């Protein structure tokens, strides 16, 4: 016998939505001294942050966060500043079903969008602080203050700060428009995923190379850290050059045999692979002056 559904999908989405109201955040997402003692026992900073957020979400609304689900806060400021400076912030949006949209007063959303709507845009708040918003945008554009500095300050402002709240509302408008375009344009989603995979592949190559000292920079001086990072980039660049050279030779060989590879296939090739390279043992030959002459893997 099928189980009876007590709540509709829309009601369930509202019930399990993450808090947005100031009173709910203060009431349910404030960490006690006991909470902080447990959180600091985690080894790394990102583990502590993730544990703290999961702890708050378990208290309210009483569920675990889904993979890729994050709170909007700072990203709303980024969306707003990018719009004010004349370009579009275009991040990759995972887990679309968990995104929340904000609408102006007026037409009601359709049945497909209604479960994603979390609230209304406060137009009066934007109008009340519009002069401050324009002043901030001009200051960033003219170089009086950097965007990164302002984003850091906006993130640390009290929630009652009018400028931060007005930028949040503007960011919600831009984030909602971008999310709707993201939903309607699957090709854009595929393109963003491809670009993200390229970055992840490069990071994976660096992690594979940097196995010494478990992949951590333990040097205290900035110059020593820069030298070690430069050496890592040099080795990674050598591997990319090696792979590119032989991928080109293989492509040319197939073309000479009458088996050309079209552009639609070439775009899936990457010179970032390292599985065919021995990274565990290598020899570096140096001359009497200590200058490397050759290396062999």
C-alpha positions as CSV (number, residue, x, y, z in Angstrom):
1,X,0.0,0.0,0.0
2,X,1.6,3.3,-1.0
3,X,2.5,5.7,1.8
4,X,0.5,8.8,2.1
5,X,2.4,12.1,1.5
6,X,1.8,14.5,4.4
7,X,3.5,17.4,2.7
8,X,3.7,18.6,-0.9
9,X,7.1,19.2,-2.5
10,X,6.6,22.9,-2.2
11,X,5.8,22.6,1.5
12,X,8.7,20.3,2.1
13,X,11.1,22.7,0.4
14,X,9.9,25.6,2.6
15,X,10.2,23.4,5.8
16,X,13.7,22.3,5.0
17,X,15.0,25.6,3.6
18,X,18.0,27.1,5.3
19,X,17.3,30.1,7.5
20,X,17.4,33.6,6.0
21,X,15.8,35.7,8.8
22,X,18.0,37.4,11.3
23,X,16.1,36.0,14.2
24,X,16.4,32.4,13.0
25,X,20.1,32.8,12.3
26,X,20.8,34.2,15.8
27,X,18.6,31.6,17.5
28,X,19.7,28.4,15.7
29,X,23.1,29.2,14.2
30,X,24.9,30.7,17.2
31,X,27.7,28.5,18.5
32,X,28.1,27.9,22.2
33,X,31.4,27.5,24.0
34,X,30.9,23.7,24.0
35,X,30.3,23.8,20.3
36,X,33.5,25.7,19.7
37,X,35.5,23.2,21.8
38,X,34.3,20.4,19.6
39,X,34.9,22.3,16.4
40,X,38.5,23.2,17.1
41,X,39.3,19.5,17.6
42,X,39.1,19.1,13.8
43,X,42.5,19.1,12.2
44,X,42.2,21.6,9.4
45,X,40.4,24.9,9.1
46,X,38.1,23.8,6.2
47,X,37.1,20.7,8.3
48,X,36.2,23.0,11.2
49,X,34.2,25.3,8.9
50,X,32.3,22.4,7.3
51,X,31.7,20.7,10.7
52,X,30.3,24.0,12.1
53,X,27.9,24.5,9.2
54,X,26.7,21.0,9.3
55,X,26.1,21.3,13.1
56,X,24.0,24.4,12.6
57,X,22.0,22.9,9.7
58,X,21.3,19.8,11.9
59,X,19.7,22.1,14.5
60,X,17.7,24.1,12.0
61,X,16.1,23.1,9.8
62,X,17.1,19.6,11.1
63,X,18.9,18.1,8.1
64,X,22.3,17.5,6.6
65,X,23.5,19.8,3.9
66,X,23.6,18.3,0.4
67,X,26.9,18.1,-1.6
68,X,27.6,21.5,-3.1
69,X,25.0,23.3,-1.0
70,X,26.3,26.6,0.4
71,X,24.9,29.7,2.0
72,X,24.5,32.7,-0.2
73,X,25.8,35.7,1.9
74,X,29.2,36.7,0.5
75,X,28.4,35.5,-3.1
76,X,25.5,38.0,-3.1
77,X,27.9,40.8,-2.5
78,X,30.1,39.5,-5.3
79,X,27.2,39.4,-7.7
80,X,26.3,42.9,-6.8
81,X,29.8,44.4,-7.1
82,X,30.4,42.7,-10.5
83,X,27.1,44.1,-11.8
84,X,27.9,47.6,-10.6
85,X,31.4,47.4,-12.1
86,X,30.0,46.4,-15.5
87,X,30.7,42.7,-15.9
88,X,28.9,39.5,-14.9
89,X,29.9,37.1,-12.2
90,X,29.5,33.6,-13.7
91,X,30.2,30.8,-11.2
92,X,29.4,27.2,-11.5
93,X,26.2,26.4,-9.7
94,X,26.0,22.8,-8.4
95,X,22.8,21.2,-7.0
96,X,20.3,23.4,-8.8
97,X,17.4,22.0,-6.8
98,X,18.8,23.6,-3.6
99,X,19.2,27.1,-5.1
100,X,16.9,29.8,-3.8
101,X,15.5,32.6,-5.9
102,X,14.3,36.1,-4.9
103,X,11.6,38.0,-6.8
104,X,10.1,41.4,-7.0
105,X,6.5,42.0,-6.0
106,X,4.2,41.4,-9.0
107,X,3.5,38.3,-11.1
108,X,3.4,35.1,-9.2
109,X,6.0,32.4,-10.2
110,X,5.0,29.3,-12.2
111,X,4.7,25.9,-10.6
112,X,8.3,24.9,-11.7
113,X,9.9,28.0,-10.1
114,X,7.7,28.4,-7.1
115,X,9.5,25.7,-4.9
116,X,12.8,27.6,-5.4
117,X,11.5,31.0,-4.3
118,X,12.7,32.0,-0.9
119,X,11.5,35.6,-0.6
120,X,11.0,39.0,-2.0
121,X,13.5,41.7,-3.0
122,X,13.5,44.7,-0.6
123,X,13.3,47.5,-3.1
124,X,13.0,50.2,-0.4
125,X,16.2,49.1,1.2
126,X,18.1,49.4,-2.1
127,X,16.6,52.9,-2.8
128,X,17.4,54.1,0.7
129,X,21.1,53.2,0.4
130,X,21.5,53.8,-3.4
131,X,23.8,56.8,-3.0
132,X,26.2,54.7,-0.7
133,X,26.1,51.9,-3.2
134,X,27.1,54.2,-6.1
135,X,29.8,55.8,-4.0
136,X,31.3,52.4,-3.2
137,X,31.2,51.4,-6.9
138,X,33.0,54.6,-8.0
139,X,35.6,54.1,-5.2
140,X,36.4,50.7,-6.5
141,X,36.4,51.7,-10.2
142,X,38.8,54.7,-9.5
143,X,41.1,52.5,-7.4
144,X,40.6,54.3,-4.1
145,X,39.8,50.9,-2.5
146,X,40.2,47.4,-3.8
147,X,37.3,45.1,-4.4
148,X,38.8,42.3,-2.3
149,X,39.2,44.7,0.7
150,X,35.6,45.8,0.4
151,X,34.3,42.2,0.1
152,X,36.3,41.4,3.3
153,X,34.8,44.4,5.1
154,X,31.3,43.7,3.9
155,X,31.6,40.1,5.2
156,X,32.6,41.3,8.6
157,X,30.0,44.1,8.9
158,X,27.2,43.6,11.4
159,X,24.0,42.4,9.7
160,X,22.3,45.7,10.5
161,X,24.7,47.6,8.2
162,X,22.6,49.3,5.6
163,X,25.1,49.2,2.8
164,X,25.8,45.5,3.2
165,X,22.1,44.7,3.3
166,X,21.5,46.8,0.2
167,X,24.3,45.1,-1.7
168,X,22.9,41.8,-0.6
169,X,19.5,42.7,-2.2
170,X,21.1,43.8,-5.4
171,X,23.2,40.6,-5.4
172,X,20.1,38.5,-4.9
173,X,18.6,40.1,-8.0
174,X,21.7,39.3,-10.1
175,X,22.1,35.8,-8.6
176,X,18.4,35.0,-9.4
177,X,18.8,36.2,-13.0
178,X,22.0,34.2,-13.5
179,X,20.4,31.1,-11.9
180,X,17.4,31.3,-14.2
181,X,19.7,31.6,-17.2
182,X,21.7,28.6,-15.9
183,X,18.6,26.5,-15.7
184,X,17.5,27.4,-19.2
185,X,20.9,27.0,-20.9
186,X,22.3,23.4,-20.5
187,X,25.2,24.3,-22.9
188,X,26.4,26.9,-20.5
189,X,26.4,24.3,-17.7
190,X,28.4,21.9,-19.8
191,X,30.9,24.6,-20.7
192,X,31.4,25.6,-17.1
193,X,31.9,22.0,-16.1
194,X,34.5,21.5,-18.8
195,X,36.4,24.6,-17.6
196,X,36.2,23.4,-14.0
197,X,37.5,20.0,-14.9
198,X,40.5,21.6,-16.5
199,X,41.4,23.5,-13.3
200,X,40.9,20.3,-11.3
201,X,43.1,18.3,-13.6
202,X,45.9,20.9,-13.2
203,X,45.5,20.8,-9.4
204,X,45.6,17.0,-9.5
205,X,48.9,17.1,-11.5
206,X,50.4,19.5,-8.9
207,X,49.3,17.3,-6.0
208,X,50.8,14.2,-7.7
209,X,54.1,15.9,-8.2
210,X,54.3,17.6,-4.7
211,X,54.4,14.4,-2.7
212,X,57.5,15.5,-0.7
213,X,56.6,16.4,2.9
214,X,53.1,15.2,2.2
215,X,52.5,18.1,-0.2
216,X,52.8,20.9,2.3
217,X,54.9,24.1,2.2
218,X,56.7,24.0,5.6
219,X,59.1,26.9,4.8
220,X,58.6,29.9,6.9
221,X,60.2,32.5,4.7
222,X,58.2,34.0,1.8
223,X,61.3,33.7,-0.5
224,X,61.7,30.0,0.3
225,X,58.0,29.4,-0.3
226,X,58.2,31.2,-3.6
227,X,61.2,29.1,-4.7
228,X,59.4,25.9,-3.8
229,X,56.2,26.9,-5.6
230,X,58.2,28.0,-8.7
231,X,60.0,24.6,-8.7
232,X,56.6,22.9,-8.6
233,X,55.4,24.9,-11.5
234,X,58.6,24.2,-13.4
235,X,58.2,20.4,-13.1
236,X,54.5,20.6,-14.0
237,X,55.4,22.7,-17.1
238,X,58.0,20.2,-18.2
239,X,55.4,17.4,-18.0
240,X,52.8,19.5,-19.9
241,X,55.5,20.2,-22.6
242,X,56.4,16.5,-22.8
243,X,52.8,15.5,-23.2
244,X,52.0,18.2,-25.7
245,X,55.0,17.2,-27.9
246,X,54.0,13.6,-28.1
247,X,50.3,14.3,-28.4
248,X,51.2,16.4,-31.4
249,X,53.4,13.7,-32.9
250,X,50.6,11.1,-32.4
251,X,48.1,13.3,-34.0
252,X,50.3,14.0,-37.0
253,X,51.1,10.2,-37.3
254,X,47.4,9.4,-37.4
255,X,46.8,12.1,-40.0
256,X,49.5,10.7,-42.3
257,X,47.8,7.3,-42.1
258,X,44.6,8.8,-43.2
259,X,42.9,8.8,-39.8
260,X,42.7,12.5,-39.0
261,X,41.2,13.5,-35.6
262,X,38.5,16.2,-35.9
263,X,38.3,19.3,-33.7
264,X,35.4,17.8,-31.9
265,X,37.7,15.1,-30.6
266,X,40.8,17.2,-30.1
267,X,39.0,19.4,-27.6
268,X,38.8,16.4,-25.2
269,X,42.6,15.9,-25.2
270,X,44.6,17.2,-22.3
271,X,48.4,17.4,-21.7
272,X,47.8,17.2,-17.9
273,X,48.1,13.4,-17.5
274,X,50.9,11.9,-15.5
275,X,50.0,8.2,-15.1
276,X,52.6,7.2,-17.7
277,X,55.4,9.2,-15.9
278,X,57.4,7.7,-13.1
279,X,57.2,10.3,-10.3
280,X,58.6,8.1,-7.6
281,X,62.3,7.9,-8.7
282,X,64.3,10.2,-10.9
283,X,67.9,11.3,-11.3
284,X,69.1,14.8,-11.7
285,X,72.6,15.3,-13.1
286,X,74.5,18.5,-12.2
287,X,77.9,19.9,-13.2
288,X,80.6,21.0,-10.9
289,X,79.1,24.4,-10.6
290,X,75.8,22.8,-9.3
291,X,73.9,23.7,-12.4
292,X,71.4,20.9,-13.6
293,X,72.4,19.5,-16.9
294,X,69.8,16.7,-17.4
295,X,67.1,14.8,-15.6
296,X,65.8,11.3,-16.1
297,X,62.6,9.8,-14.7
